[in-house]
Amino acid sequence: MPEFKTSDGLRLWYEDQGEGTPILCLPGLTRNSTDFDYVLPFLLGEHRVIRLDYRGRGKSQRAPDWQTYTIPTEARDVLELLAHLELPRTAIIGTSRGGLIAMSLALLAKERLTGVCLVDIGPELASAGLEAIKDYIGQSPTAKTYEEAALQRATLMAGFSDVPPDRWRDEAEKHYRQTEDGLALNYDAKLRDAVLVAGAQPAADLWPLFDALADLPLACIRGANSDLLSVETFQKMQDRRPDMIVANVPGRGHVPFLDEPDALEALNEWTMLL
């Protein structure tokens, strides 16, 4: 089982597959490396694909102190993973939280990056999406089986259409663990505390982080019905970076699965620049 130990002693799980141009895949807030299962076949072949479970998520160890569930600490974990792999530079596909980490690294350690693809995230976060996160994060699932959870996701995931039932079943298995008592979260529920504390602080200006991506090959893939990355912010990002490769994936909210035709077209164009 591929693991490395962080400077504060946590064991974090990662997967390292393929050969070629390295691409590090960073998932969303409560998600894990399986977020990229759908796009993995399209990346392997010409790329070395590295996927990480953040501290407290998926197969990685839970932190004894939930106050370390922060973007700066997780960005440090990423740099320590690169050191463990003896990888001097990499491109990053960052979904939601992963995109915020990527932008942070552009500001702190830009020399380690060869390009960034942001997935449904930008330097301004829409309030509707933030409130939705606060509503669900850390809450134990009411569903007792994957089948029940799949049905719930099909009706509750805002902005999604034309998603096959087996995809929702796959998603249920990625987000929950089956136990004798029913389903359990596939991440540390104390992540909720960290998010609520962060949300109680004045909102930071994240545009300097976005501007730090200057001169790096940049793409942004948005769900056309996203409640976190607004149309207005998406347009402001394009105005700021006219060379940014963009996709606005129809029938998707927060976040696209990344194997949609529009998403793959943007990814193909972006990877050609790495």
C-alpha positions in Angstrom: 0.0 0.0 0.0 1.7 3.2 -1.1 2.0 5.6 1.8 4.3 8.4 3.0 4.7 10.0 6.4 4.1 13.8 6.8 6.4 16.0 8.9 3.8 15.8 11.7 3.7 12.1 11.6 0.5 11.2 9.6 0.4 8.4 7.1 -1.1 9.5 3.8 -2.1 7.2 1.0 -1.3 8.0 -2.7 -1.3 6.1 -6.0 1.3 6.6 -8.7 0.5 5.1 -12.1 1.9 5.3 -15.6 4.8 7.0 -17.2 5.3 10.4 -19.0 4.5 13.9 -18.0 3.5 13.9 -14.3 0.1 15.1 -13.3 -0.9 15.3 -9.7 -4.7 15.0 -9.1 -6.1 16.7 -6.0 -9.7 16.0 -5.0 -12.4 18.1 -3.5 -13.0 18.9 0.2 -14.6 15.7 1.4 -13.5 13.6 -1.6 -10.6 11.3 -2.3 -8.4 9.9 -5.0 -11.3 7.9 -6.5 -12.7 11.3 -7.8 -10.4 10.8 -10.8 -11.4 7.2 -11.6 -13.5 8.3 -14.6 -10.8 10.4 -16.2 -7.9 8.1 -15.3 -8.1 6.0 -18.5 -7.9 9.2 -20.6 -4.7 10.4 -18.8 -2.7 7.2 -18.6 -0.6 6.3 -21.6 1.2 9.6 -22.0 1.1 10.8 -18.4 2.3 9.7 -15.0 -0.8 10.2 -12.8 -0.4 10.6 -9.1 -3.5 10.7 -6.9 -3.6 11.7 -3.2 -6.0 11.1 -0.3 -5.7 14.2 1.9 -5.2 13.8 5.6 -8.5 12.5 7.2 -9.9 11.4 3.8 -10.2 8.0 2.1 -7.4 5.7 3.0 -5.2 8.3 4.7 -4.9 8.5 8.4 -7.2 10.7 10.4 -5.5 13.7 12.1 -5.5 13.7 15.9 -6.1 17.5 15.7 -8.9 18.6 13.3 -7.3 22.1 13.2 -4.7 20.7 10.8 -7.5 20.2 8.2 -6.5 23.5 6.5 -5.4 24.4 3.0 -1.9 25.6 4.1 -1.3 22.3 5.9 -2.6 20.2 3.0 -0.5 22.3 0.6 2.5 21.4 2.8 1.5 17.7 2.6 1.5 18.0 -1.2 5.0 19.4 -1.3 6.1 16.6 1.1 4.6 14.0 -1.3 6.6 15.5 -4.2 9.7 15.3 -2.0 8.9 11.7 -1.1 8.5 10.9 -4.9 11.7 12.9 -5.7 9.6 14.7 -8.2 10.9 18.3 -8.8 7.9 19.5 -10.8 4.4 18.5 -11.7 1.1 19.7 -13.3 -2.0 19.7 -11.0 -5.6 18.9 -11.8 -7.3 20.4 -8.7 -11.0 19.8 -8.1 -12.6 22.4 -5.8 -10.5 22.2 -2.7 -7.7 20.8 -4.8 -7.8 23.9 -7.0 -7.5 26.2 -4.0 -4.4 24.1 -2.9 -3.0 24.4 -6.4 -3.4 28.2 -6.4 -1.8 28.4 -3.0 1.2 26.4 -4.3 1.4 28.8 -7.3 2.0 31.6 -4.8 4.3 29.6 -2.4 6.2 27.2 -4.7 5.5 28.1 -8.3 8.8 26.5 -9.4 7.3 23.1 -8.5 4.4 23.5 -11.0 4.3 23.0 -14.8 0.6 23.8 -15.2 -2.8 23.9 -13.4 -6.3 22.8 -14.3 -8.9 24.1 -12.0 -12.1 22.1 -11.7 -15.2 24.1 -10.7 -13.3 26.5 -8.5 -12.0 30.0 -8.7 -10.8 32.9 -6.5 -14.4 33.8 -5.5 -16.7 31.3 -4.0 -20.5 31.7 -4.4 -22.4 31.9 -1.1 -25.0 29.4 -2.2 -22.3 26.7 -2.7 -20.6 27.5 0.6 -23.9 27.2 2.5 -24.6 23.9 0.8 -21.2 22.6 1.9 -21.9 23.7 5.5 -25.3 21.9 5.4 -23.9 18.5 4.4 -20.3 18.3 5.7 -19.8 15.9 8.6 -23.4 14.7 8.6 -23.8 10.9 8.8 -25.7 9.5 5.8 -29.3 8.4 6.4 -29.0 5.8 3.8 -28.2 2.3 5.0 -27.1 0.8 1.7 -25.3 1.9 -1.4 -28.5 1.4 -3.4 -30.3 3.8 -1.1 -27.5 6.3 -1.2 -27.4 6.1 -5.0 -31.1 7.0 -5.2 -30.6 9.9 -2.8 -27.7 11.3 -4.8 -29.7 11.1 -8.0 -32.4 13.4 -6.5 -30.3 15.6 -4.3 -27.3 16.5 -6.5 -28.2 19.9 -7.7 -27.6 20.8 -11.4 -27.0 17.3 -12.6 -28.9 15.7 -15.5 -28.7 12.6 -17.7 -26.5 10.7 -15.2 -26.9 6.9 -15.5 -28.0 5.1 -12.3 -24.8 3.1 -12.2 -22.8 6.3 -12.0 -24.7 7.3 -8.9 -24.0 3.9 -7.5 -20.3 4.4 -8.2 -20.4 7.8 -6.5 -22.1 6.3 -3.4 -19.3 3.8 -3.0 -16.7 6.5 -3.4 -18.2 8.7 -0.7 -19.3 6.2 1.9 -18.1 3.0 3.6 -20.4 0.1 4.3 -20.5 -1.0 8.0 -22.6 -3.4 10.0 -24.7 -0.4 11.1 -25.2 1.0 7.6 -23.1 3.6 5.6 -20.4 5.8 7.2 -18.6 8.8 5.8 -15.4 8.1 4.0 -13.7 11.0 5.7 -13.2 12.4 9.2 -16.4 14.0 10.4 -14.3 16.5 12.3 -13.6 18.1 9.0 -16.9 19.9 9.6 -15.3 21.8 12.6 -12.4 23.0 10.5 -14.8 24.2 7.7 -17.1 26.0 10.1 -14.2 27.7 11.9 -12.7 28.8 8.5 -16.1 30.1 7.4 -16.4 32.3 10.5 -13.4 34.3 9.5 -13.5 37.2 7.1 -13.3 36.0 3.5 -9.8 36.3 2.1 -9.0 37.9 -1.2 -8.0 34.9 -3.4 -7.3 36.8 -6.6 -3.6 37.1 -5.8 -3.5 33.3 -5.7 -5.1 33.2 -9.1 -2.7 35.8 -10.5 0.2 33.7 -9.2 -0.8 31.2 -12.0 0.6 33.7 -14.6 2.7 32.1 -17.3 1.6 28.6 -16.3 -0.6 26.6 -18.7 -4.0 27.1 -17.2 -7.4 25.5 -17.7 -10.7 25.8 -15.9 -13.5 23.2 -16.2 -16.8 24.4 -14.8 -20.1 22.7 -14.3 -22.6 24.8 -16.2 -25.0 24.6 -13.2 -22.4 25.1 -10.5 -23.5 26.7 -7.3 -19.8 27.4 -6.2 -18.2 28.9 -9.3 -20.5 31.5 -10.6 -20.8 32.6 -14.2 -19.6 36.0 -13.2 -16.4 34.8 -11.5 -15.8 32.4 -14.4 -15.9 35.3 -16.8 -13.7 37.4 -14.7 -11.1 34.7 -14.7 -11.2 34.5 -18.5 -10.9 38.3 -18.6 -7.8 38.1 -16.4 -6.4 35.2 -18.3 -7.6 35.3 -21.9 -5.3 32.3 -22.7 -7.1 30.1 -20.1 -8.5 27.0 -21.7 -12.2 26.7 -20.6 -15.0 24.3 -20.6 -18.6 24.9 -19.3 -19.9 21.3 -19.0 -23.7 21.1 -19.6 -25.9 19.1 -17.3 -23.4 19.3 -14.4 -23.3 21.1 -11.1 -20.5 21.0 -8.6 -18.4 19.2 -9.8 -18.2 17.6 -13.3 -17.0 14.0 -13.5 -14.3 14.9 -16.0 -15.1 12.3 -18.5 -17.7 14.4 -20.2 -16.8 15.3 -23.9 -16.3 19.1 -23.1 -14.1 18.3 -20.1 -12.0 15.9 -22.0 -11.5 18.3 -24.9 -10.3 21.0 -22.5 -8.0 18.5 -20.7 -6.5 17.3 -24.0 -5.8 20.9 -25.0 -4.2 21.7 -21.7 -2.0 18.6 -21.5 -0.6 19.4 -24.9 0.9 22.5 -23.3 2.6 20.8 -20.4 
